Amino acid sequence: MTEKGMTGIMTPQTTPRESQAMSTIHFRIDDDVKRLAMQAAERQKKTLTEVMRQRAEELAAEERHYQDSKHDAWLEEQIAAAFSRYDAGESEFISNDEMNTRMEELKAQAARGTL
């Protein structure tokens, strides 16, 4: 990651306590910015590392929410398009059993190389 006055490296590592991979972030920052950030963290009775980890987790949560929202919007568009095709007589709704039967036939055709 690179921002004004910062450079960084992320290195993956697995800790015995954690079942998922963990990463370490190293970055350079101006001395004055570090001093002020440490003072702000101390006021919160936290270390600068704890504050930075919390902010990184908040950013990740924001990104997950953004990505989920994008997917939700895409899915809503697909559903609206499907109903539009149905209303225009360009498609039909079928039962789950019928869909499974058709899918099995398509799989069999693909396996035979006749799809």
RAPEMO-V77456 format. One record per helix or strand of 3 or more residues. SS is the DSSP state (H for helix, E for strand). FROM is the first residue (numbers start at 1). TO is the last residue. If there is no record, write none. Layout:
ss | from | to
SS | FROM | TO
SS | FROM | TO
This chain:
ss | from | to
E | 6 | 13
E | 22 | 27
H | 31 | 43
H | 48 | 87
H | 96 | 112
